[in-house]
């Protein structure tokens, strides 16, 4: 088995999962993961391959974000319109529970999206199991600052989430996300 097959087998799922969490779009995550592995194939052999792959994936997310701002705003507007047209009349408790779960996921996604780029990336990389050295290499930080960055990011995430909940409650339970 050659290096690219091994890299793909070992890192494809974590890369896709990381990208899906960053982007909120599994299909786009799959596309960017493919691009990550194409770039890896061109740069073999890799040193510190896990950090290299996550760095490339992170850079692809940034590039996509720059190209995709208008398209995402348009999709969010369409989702908001669709959400407003849903009626909950005559629906089962299961449907209501699904709606509650979707609202909570939207709140969590909004809170994550409201974080700064470095904070969001650090949290998601840590969630993928990268250690402090790998996060530092991926984000261009010193190893000593990773813990501080993660702590600050967690605190900001909680603050943002609680702020969104307070805002929703002040509006009488209407969706904010």
GUMIZA-127572 format. One record per residue: residue number from 1; residue in three letters; chain; x, y negated, z of N, C-alpha, C, CB in turn. Coordinates in pm, whole numbers, plus 32768, in hexadecimal, padded with zeros to 4 digits. Atoms other than C-alpha are relative to their C-alpha. Glycine has a CB too. Layout:
BEGIN
   k   r c n.c1 n.c2 n.c3 ca.c1 ca.c2 ca.c3 c.c1 c.c2 c.c3 cb.c1 cb.c2 cb.c3
 NUM ALA A    X    Y    Z     X     Y     Z    X    Y    Z     X     Y     Z
...
END
This chain:
BEGIN
   k   r c n.c1 n.c2 n.c3 ca.c1 ca.c2 ca.c3 c.c1 c.c2 c.c3 cb.c1 cb.c2 cb.c3
   1 UNK A 8056 8076 8000  8000  8000  8000 805A 7F84 8000  7F9E  8000  807C
   2 UNK A 7FAA 8076 8005  8094  7EAF  7FA3 7FD5 7F98 8067  7FFE  7FC4  7F73
   3 UNK A 8015 8066 7F98  80A4  7D78  807B 7F78 7FBC 7FF7  806C  7F97  7FF6
   4 UNK A 8080 8047 800B  7F6E  7CCD  7FF0 7F8C 8057 802B  7FEA  7FCF  7F70
   5 UNK A 8069 7FA5 7FD0  7E98  7E00  802E 7FFE 8005 8098  8014  808E  7FC6
   6 UNK A 7FF7 7FFD 7F6E  7F14  7E11  8194 7FCF 7F7C 803C  8091  801B  802C
   7 UNK A 802F 8082 7FCF  7EDE  7C9C  81C7 7F68 7FF6 7FF8  8040  7F8D  7FAF
   8 UNK A 8091 8005 8013  7D80  7CB7  813B 7FB9 8057 8067  7FDA  802C  7F72
   9 UNK A 803D 7FA3 7FA0  7D2B  7DE4  8211 8007 7FC9 808F  8045  808A  7FF8
  10 UNK A 7FEB 802E 7F76  7DBA  7D48  834F 7FBC 7F7B 801F  8093  7FF5  801B
  11 UNK A 8028 808A 7FE2  7D45  7BE0  8329 7F82 7FCF 7FB9  806E  7FA6  7FDE
  12 UNK A 8072 8033 804B  7C1F  7BC8  823A 7F8A 7FE0 805C  7FD5  8066  7F97
  13 UNK A 8074 8018 7FAA  7B0B  7BEF  833F 8016 7F8A 805F  7FE1  807E  8051
  14 UNK A 7FED 8075 7FA9  7BA6  7AFB  843C 8001 7F7C 7FB4  8082  800E  804C
  15 UNK A 7FFD 807B 8050  7BE6  79FA  8329 7F72 7FD9 7FD5  805A  8012  7F83
  16 UNK A 8089 801E 802A  7A82  7A15  82A3 7FAD 7FD1 8077  7FBE  807C  7FBE
  17 UNK A 804B 8027 7F88  79F1  7A01  8402 8025 7F72 802B  801B  8064  8074
  18 UNK A 7FD1 8086 7FDE  7AC6  78CF  8450 7FC7 7F98 7F9F  809A  7FFB  8000
  19 UNK A 8032 805E 8064  7A66  7826  830A 7F69 7FEF 8009  8026  802F  7F74
  20 UNK A 8092 800A 7FF4  78F5  7877  8338 7FDA 7FAA 8077  7FC0  808D  800E
  21 UNK A 801B 8055 7F8B  78FC  77D9  8491 8022 7F6F 7FE4  804E  8031  8079
  22 UNK A 7FDA 8089 8021  79AF  76A8  840B 7F9C 7FBF 7FA2  808C  7FFD  7FC1
  23 UNK A 8051 8038 806B  78CB  767D  82E1 7F6A 8011 8014  8027  803F  7F80
  24 UNK A 808E 7FE3 7FF2  7780  7711  834F 7FC5 803D 7F82  7FB5  7F82  8024
  25 UNK A 802C 7FCA 8081  776C  77BC  81FB 8054 807B 7FE0  800B  7F95  7F8E
  26 UNK A 7FB7 7F82 8013  77CD  792A  81D3 8030 8011 7F70  7FA6  8077  8026
  27 UNK A 7FD6 7FF2 808C  77D8  7921  8055 807A 7FAA 7FE2  7F8C  7FDA  7FA2
  28 UNK A 7F8E 8059 8014  78C1  77F7  8050 8079 8035 804C  7FDE  7F70  802C
  29 UNK A 7F93 7FC5 7FB2  7990  789E  8160 8042 8071 7FB1  7FCC  8034  8088
  30 UNK A 7FC9 7F93 8052  79B8  79D0  807F 8055 7FC9 7F8D  7F8E  8059  7FC9
  31 UNK A 7FB6 803C 806E  7A27  78F3  7F5D 8086 7FC8 802E  7FAE  7F92  7FBE
  32 UNK A 7F84 803B 7FCE  7B27  7838  802D 8060 806B 8035  7FE1  7F9A  806F
  33 UNK A 7FAA 7F91 7FD5  7BA7  797E  80C2 8045 803D 7F87  7FAD  806C  804B
  34 UNK A 7FC2 7FCB 807B  7BE1  79FF  7F60 8071 7FA4 7FD2  7F96  800E  7F90
  35 UNK A 7F98 8060 8026  7CA1  78C2  7F0F 8078 8009 805E  7FC7  7F70  8000
  36 UNK A 7F93 7FF1 7F9E  7D6C  78ED  804F 8059 8076 7FDB  7FC7  8013  808E
  37 UNK A 7FB1 7F89 8021  7DD6  7A4A  7FE6 8042 7FF5 7F77  7FA7  807C  8004
  38 UNK A 7FBC 801A 807F  7E20  79DC  7E81 807F 7FAF 8017  7FA2  7FB5  7F9F
  39 UNK A 7F8A 8050 7FE2  7F0C  78D7  7F0C 8069 8053 8049  7FD9  7F85  8055
  40 UNK A 7FA2 7FA9 7FB9  7FA6  79DA  7FF3 8049 8059 7F9C  7FB6  8056  8069
  41 UNK A 7FC4 7FA8 8065  7FE3  7ABD  7EC7 8070 7FB6 7FB6  7F95  8032  7F9C
  42 UNK A 7F9C 8051 8047  80A2  79A1  7E1D 807A 7FE1 8057  7FC2  7F7E  7FD0
  43 UNK A 7F95 8028 7FA5  8177  7962  7F55 8040 8074 804B  7FCA  7F9F  8063
  44 UNK A 7FC4 7F8D 7FBB  81D2  7AC4  7FBE 8097 7FFF 7FEF  7FC6  8084  7FCA
  45 UNK A 8026 7FD4 7F7A  828F  7B18  8092 7FE9 7F88 805B  806C  805B  803C
  46 UNK A 8024 806A 7FA3  81FD  7A49  81AC 8045 8017 8086  7F68  7FF8  8012
  47 UNK A 7FD2 7FF6 7F76  8299  79FE  82FA 7F8F 7FCD 8057  8085  7FAE  8018
  48 UNK A 806D 8022 7FA5  81A6  79E7  841D 7F7D 7FFB 7FB1  801A  7F77  8047
  49 UNK A 806D 7FF9 8061  8096  7A5A  8331 7F79 7FD6 8038  7FF6  808B  7FCA
  50 UNK A 8082 8025 7FC6  7F6E  7A2E  841F 7FF0 7F69 8006  7FF0  803D  808C
  51 UNK A 8005 8092 7FF9  7FBF  78C1  8461 7FFC 7FC3 7F74  807A  7FC9  804C
  52 UNK A 7FFD 8034 8088  800B  7888  82F0 7F75 800A 7FC2  8067  804C  7FAB
  53 UNK A 8084 7FEC 803B  7EBC  791B  8284 7F99 7FA1 803D  7FD3  8090  8013
  54 UNK A 8060 805A 7FC1  7DF6  7854  8384 801E 7F6E 7FDE  8001  8014  8098
  55 UNK A 7FDE 8089 802A  7EB5  7716  8326 7FC9 7FE3 7F75  8099  7FEC  8001
  56 UNK A 8035 8012 8088  7E5D  7745  81B7 7F69 7FF7 8004  802C  8075  7FA4
  57 UNK A 8093 8004 7FF6  7CF2  7790  8213 7FD2 7F7B 8038  7FCD  8074  805A
  58 UNK A 8024 8081 7FC5  7CE5  7657  82EC 800F 7F90 7F9A  8059  7FE3  807C
  59 UNK A 7FEC 8066 8067  7D74  7584  81D1 7F96 8009 7F93  808B  800E  7FC3
  60 UNK A 806B 7FF1 8064  7C77  7614  80DD 7F7C 7FC9 8034  7FF0  8094  7FDA
  61 UNK A 807A 8039 7FC4  7B60  75B4  81CE 8005 7F68 7FF4  7FF1  802B  8095
  62 UNK A 7FF2 8093 800C  7BE5  7450  81D6 7FE9 7FD2 7F71  808A  7FD3  8030
  63 UNK A 8011 8024 808D  7BFB  7444  805B 7F6D 800B 7FD6  8057  805A  7FA7
  64 UNK A 808D 7FEC 8022  7A9C  74D0  8037 7FAA 7F94 803F  7FD0  808B  802F
  65 UNK A 804B 8069 7FBB  7A1A  73D6  8136 8006 7F7C 7FB6  8034  7FEF  808C
  66 UNK A 7FF0 807E 804B  7AA4  72B6  806C 7FAA 8001 7F81  8093  7FEA  7FDB
  67 UNK A 804F 7FF6 807C  79F7  7335  7F31 7F6C 800F 801A  8030  8075  7FAE
  68 UNK A 8086 7FCE 7FE9  78BA  73A4  7FD9 7FA6 7FA7 8056  8009  8083  803F
  69 UNK A 804E 8053 7FA4  783B  7283  80B1 7F74 7FE4 7FCA  8048  7F7D  801C
  70 UNK A 8085 801F 8038  7721  721B  7FC8 7FA9 807B 7FF2  800F  7FBD  7F78
  71 UNK A 804F 7F85 8012  76B5  737D  7F7B 7FC9 8032 8086  8057  806E  7FBD
  72 UNK A 802F 7FD3 7F7D  769F  73D7  80ED 7F92 7FA5 8036  8074  8005  8063
  73 UNK A 8068 805B 7FD1  75D7  729F  813E 7F7C 801D 7FB8  802A  7F6C  7FE9
  74 UNK A 8079 7FE1 804D  74E4  72F6  802A 7FC0 8081 8033  8022  800D  7F6B
  75 UNK A 8035 7F82 7FCC  74C0  745D  80A9 7FC3 7FEE 808B  806E  806A  8005
  76 UNK A 8037 801A 7F7B  748C  73E1  820D 7F79 7FB9 7FF7  8062  7FAE  8054
  77 UNK A 807F 8046 8012  737B  72F8  8193 7F94 8062 7FD2  800F  7F8C  7F99
  78 UNK A 8060 7F9B 802D  72D3  741A  80DE 7FD7 805B 8074  803B  8053  7F8D
  79 UNK A 8021 7FAB 7F8D  72EA  74F1  8218 7FA4 7FB8 8061  8081  802C  8048
  80 UNK A 8053 804D 7FA5  7253  73DC  82E9 7F71 7FF7 7FCA  803A  7F72  8015
  81 UNK A 8085 8004 803D  7131  73B8  81F4 7FB9 8086 800F  8009  7FDA  7F6C
  82 UNK A 803A 7F7B 7FF4  70F8  752F  81F7 7FD6 801C 8090  8064  806B  7FD0
  83 UNK A 801E 7FEB 7F73  7103  7537  8371 7F82 7FB4 802A  8076  7FD6  8058
  84 UNK A 8074 8051 7FDD  6FFF  7421  8389 7F80 803C 7FC7  8012  7F72  7FCD
  85 UNK A 8079 7FCA 803E  6F0F  74DA  82A3 7FD3 8084 803E  8016  8014  7F6C
  86 UNK A 8028 7F83 7FBE  6F10  7618  8374 7F92 7FE4 8067  807A  8045  8045
  87 UNK A 8066 8009 7F98  6DD9  7643  8443 800A 807B 8058  7F71  7FF3  7FC4
  88 UNK A 7FF0 7F93 7FA1  6DE1  7717  857A 7F78 803B 8025  8049  7FD1  807E
  89 UNK A 8085 7FCD 7FE2  6C68  774F  8585 7FF5 8093 7FDC  7F96  7FB0  7FB8
  90 UNK A 8021 7F75 8018  6BF9  78B8  859D 807B 8059 7FEE  7FA9  800A  7F87
  91 UNK A 7F88 7FAE 800C  6D5E  793A  85B5 8015 804B 8082  807B  7FAA  7FDF
  92 UNK A 7FEC 7FAC 7F8A  6DC7  7A48  86A4 806C 7FC5 805A  8026  808F  7FD7
  93 UNK A 7F98 802A 7FA2  6EA4  7A18  87D4 8089 801B 7FC4  7FF0  8049  8089
  94 UNK A 7F81 7FDF 803E  6FBB  7AC0  8712 802B 7F91 7FA1  7FF6  8085  7FB5
  95 UNK A 7FE0 806E 805C  6FA9  79AE  860B 8029 7F83 8050  7F86  7FE0  7FA5
  96 UNK A 7FDD 8072 7FAC  6FB2  78A4  871D 808B 8013 803C  7F98  7FEE  8070
  97 UNK A 7F7B 7FE4 7FCA  70E0  794C  87B8 806B 7FEB 7F95  8007  808F  8039
  98 UNK A 7FA2 8014 806D  718A  794D  8665 8016 7F6A 7FE7  7FCE  8045  7F80
  99 UNK A 7FF5 8090 8013  7140  77DA  863E 8055 7FC1 806E  7F75  7FC0  7FFC
 100 UNK A 7FB1 8033 7F90  71CE  7793  8798 8094 8020 7FEC  7FCF  803B  8085
 101 UNK A 7F75 7FD8 8017  7308  7855  8744 803F 7FAE 7F8F  8007  8096  7FDF
 102 UNK A 7FCD 8051 806F  732E  779B  85FA 801B 7F70 802D  7F9D  8001  7F8C
 103 UNK A 7FEB 8087 7FCD  7306  764E  86AE 807E 7FF9 8055  7F87  7FD2  8052
 104 UNK A 7F88 7FFE 7FAC  740F  76AC  87AD 807E 800F 7FAD  7FF7  8071  8067
 105 UNK A 7F8D 7FF2 8059  74F9  771C  8699 801D 7F7C 7FB8  7FE7  8070  7F9A
 106 UNK A 7FEE 8081 8042  74BF  75D2  85E6 803E 7F9B 8060  7F7A  7FCB  7FCA
 107 UNK A 7FC4 8059 7F9C  750F  7516  8728 8093 8020 8013  7FB5  800B  8086
 108 UNK A 7F75 7FD8 7FEE  764D  75DF  8759 8052 7FD8 7F86  800B  8098  8018
 109 UNK A 7FB9 8024 807C  76AF  75A9  85EC 8015 7F68 7FFA  7FB0  802F  7F84
 110 UNK A 7FF3 8093 7FFF  766B  7432  860E 806C 7FD5 8062  7F7B  7FBE  8025
 111 UNK A 7F9A 8023 7F9B  7742  7424  8747 808B 8021 7FCB  7FE6  804B  8084
 112 UNK A 7F7D 7FDB 8037  7860  74DE  869C 8026 7FA1 7F8F  7FFD  8093  7FCB
 113 UNK A 7FE4 805C 806F  7841  7401  8566 8025 7F75 8031  7F88  7FF8  7FA5
 114 UNK A 7FE5 8085 7FCB  7850  72CA  8642 808D 7FF5 803C  7F98  7FDB  8068
 115 UNK A 7F77 8003 7FCC  79A6  732D  86C9 805F 7FCB 7F96  802C  808D  802E
 116 UNK A 7F97 8027 805D  7ADD  729E  862F 8039 807B 7FBA  806F  7FB3  8048
 117 UNK A 7FCB 7F91 8050  7B89  7372  8528 805F 8058 8050  8048  7FCA  7F86
 118 UNK A 7F9D 7FB2 7FB6  7CA9  73DC  8609 7FBF 804F 8071  806D  7FA5  8038
 119 UNK A 8044 7FBB 7F93  7BC7  7432  8730 7FAE 8076 7FCB  7FA5  7F9F  804E
 120 UNK A 8054 7F97 803B  7AD7  74FA  8656 8057 8074 7FD0  7FAC  7FC7  7F8C
 121 UNK A 7FA8 7F97 8034  7BF0  75B8  85AC 8041 804E 8072  806C  7FC4  7FA5
 122 UNK A 7FBF 7FBC 7F90  7CA0  7605  86F5 7FA1 8061 8044  8033  7F99  8067
 123 UNK A 8061 7FA7 7FC0  7B64  7694  8792 7FE2 8079 7FAA  7F7F  7FB4  801E
 124 UNK A 8024 7F91 8058  7B0D  7767  8665 8075 805F 7FEA  7FCE  7FCB  7F7A
 125 UNK A 7F8B 7FA9 800C  7C70  77E7  863C 8012 8055 807E  807F  7FAD  7FE6
 126 UNK A 7FF5 7FB4 7F83  7C78  784B  87AA 7F94 806B 8007  7FF4  7FA1  807A
 127 UNK A 806E 7F9F 8003  7B27  78F5  8780 8022 8077 7FA7  7F7F  7FBC  7FCF
 128 UNK A 7FD4 7F94 8058  7BC5  79BF  8668 8071 8052 803C  802B  7FC7  7F7A
 129 UNK A 7F9A 7FB1 7FBC  7CCA  7A3A  875F 808F 7FD4 7FE8  7FF3  808C  7FD7
 130 UNK A 7F78 8030 8012  7DF4  796D  86F4 8038 7FD3 8086  8005  7F8D  7F98
 131 UNK A 7FC3 802D 7F82  7EE9  792F  880F 8031 7F70 7FF1  8076  805E  8028
 132 UNK A 7FD8 808C 8000  7F73  77DA  886D 806D 7FE3 7F97  8032  7FD8  808A
 133 UNK A 7F97 8015 8063  80A8  7805  8790 7FC7 7FFC 7F73  806A  806F  800B
 134 UNK A 803D 7FFC 8085  7FD4  785D  8661 7FA9 7F85 7FE8  7FAD  807F  7FF0
 135 UNK A 8051 807A 800E  7EE3  773D  86A0 805A 7F89 7FE9  7FA7  7FEA  807D
 136 UNK A 7FA2 806E 800F  8008  7651  86C5 8038 7FFD 7F71  8073  800C  8066
 137 UNK A 7FC8 7FF9 8087  809F  76C8  857C 7F97 7FDC 7F97  8038  808C  7FE4
 138 UNK A 806B 801A 8060  7F50  76B6  84C8 7FDC 7F6C 7FFB  7F84  8052  8023
 139 UNK A 802E 808C 7FFA  7EF7  7557  853E 8072 7F9B 8005  7FA8  7FED  8077
 140 UNK A 7F8E 805C 7FF9  8055  74C5  854D 800C 7FBB 8086  7FF4  7F98  7F94
 141 UNK A 7FF7 8035 7F79  804B  7493  86C5 8076 8040 8048  7F7E  8019  804F
 142 UNK A 7FA0 7FBB 7FAB  814A  74DD  87D1 7FB3 8068 8050  804E  7F9C  805D
 143 UNK A 8041 7F95 7FB4  8100  761B  8891 7FCA 7FC8 8084  8063  8075  801B
 144 UNK A 802A 803A 7F80  80E9  754F  89D1 7F80 7FAD 7FF7  806D  7FAB  8036
 145 UNK A 8079 8053 800C  7FD2  7474  8947 7F84 8051 7FDC  8016  7F96  7F97
 146 UNK A 8073 7FAE 8027  7EF2  7595  88DA 7F9E 800F 8073  802E  808A  7FCF
 147 UNK A 8059 7FF0 7F8C  7E69  75D2  8A39 7FB3 7F81 801C  8051  8027  807B
 148 UNK A 8042 8080 7FEA  7E1D  7461  8A65 7F98 7FE6 7F94  8066  7F8E  8003
 149 UNK A 805E 8013 806F  7D7A  7451  890E 7F85 8058 8012  8043  8020  7F7A
 150 UNK A 8071 7FA5 7FEC  7CA1  7582  8959 7FA8 7FD3 8075  8032  808E  8019
 151 UNK A 804C 802D 7F8C  7C3C  7500  8AAF 7FAD 7F85 7FDF  805F  7FE2  8076
 152 UNK A 8046 807B 8028  7BE2  73AB  8A24 7F8E 8021 7F9F  8062  7F9C  7FBF
 153 UNK A 8066 7FDA 8062  7B24  744B  8902 7F89 8043 8043  803D  805D  7F96
 154 UNK A 806F 7FBE 7FB9  7A58  7528  89EA 7FAD 7F9B 804C  8036  806B  8061
 155 UNK A 8047 8067 7FB3  7A01  7401  8AC8 7FAC 7FA8 7FA3  8066  7FA9  8050
 156 UNK A 804A 8053 8060  799C  732D  899A 7F89 804D 7FC5  805D  7FD1  7F8E
 157 UNK A 806D 7FAF 8037  78CC  744A  890C 7F8B 8006 8062  8033  808E  7FE0
 158 UNK A 8069 7FFC 7F9A  780A  746B  8A52 7FBB 7F78 8009  803A  8029  808A
 159 UNK A 803A 8086 7FF6  77DA  72F2  8A68 7FA6 7FE1 7F89  8070  7F97  800A
 160 UNK A 804F 801B 8078  775E  72DA  8901 7F80 8052 8002  8052  8021  7F81
 161 UNK A 8076 7FA9 7FFC  7674  7403  8929 7F9A 7FCA 8065  8027  8090  8024
 162 UNK A 805C 8034 7F9A  75E1  7376  8A6C 7FC1 7F7D 7FD3  804A  7FEB  8085
 163 UNK A 8036 807E 8034  75B8  7223  89C5 7F91 801A 7F99  8070  7FAC  7FC0
 164 UNK A 8067 7FDD 8062  74F8  72C2  88A5 7F82 8034 8044  8036  806A  7F9E
 165 UNK A 8074 7FCB 7FB6  7417  737B  899A 7FB5 7F8D 8044  802D  8069  8069
 166 UNK A 8042 8073 7FBF  73D3  7239  8A5E 7FB5 7FAC 7F99  8069  7FA8  8049
 167 UNK A 803F 804F 806A  7387  7182  891A 7F80 8045 7FD0  8061  7FEC  7F8B
 168 UNK A 8076 7FB3 802A  7298  7297  88AF 7F92 7FF6 8068  8024  8094  7FE7
 169 UNK A 8062 8005 7F94  71ED  729A  8A02 7FC1 7F75 800C  8041  8026  8084
 170 UNK A 8034 8089 7FFA  71C9  711F  89FC 7F9C 7FE6 7F8F  8073  7F9B  7FF9
 171 UNK A 805C 800F 8072  7119  7140  88AD 7F8A 8060 800A  804B  8019  7F7B
 172 UNK A 8071 7FA8 7FEA  7026  723A  893D 8011 8089 7FC1  7F85  7FC2  7FCB
 173 UNK A 7FE9 7F7A 8032  70CA  7379  88C0 800F 8008 7F6C  7F93  8056  802A
 174 UNK A 7FF0 7FFD 8091  70E8  7314  8753 808E 8029 7FDF  7FDE  7F77  7FBF
 175 UNK A 7F7B 7FD6 802B  720E  73A4  8695 8056 7F86 7FE5  7FF7  8058  7F82
 176 UNK A 7F9F 8068 801A  7343  72C7  8690 8064 802F 7F98  8046  7FD6  8081
 177 UNK A 7F96 7FC8 8059  742A  73B0  85D1 7FD5 8001 7F6F  8024  808E  802B
END
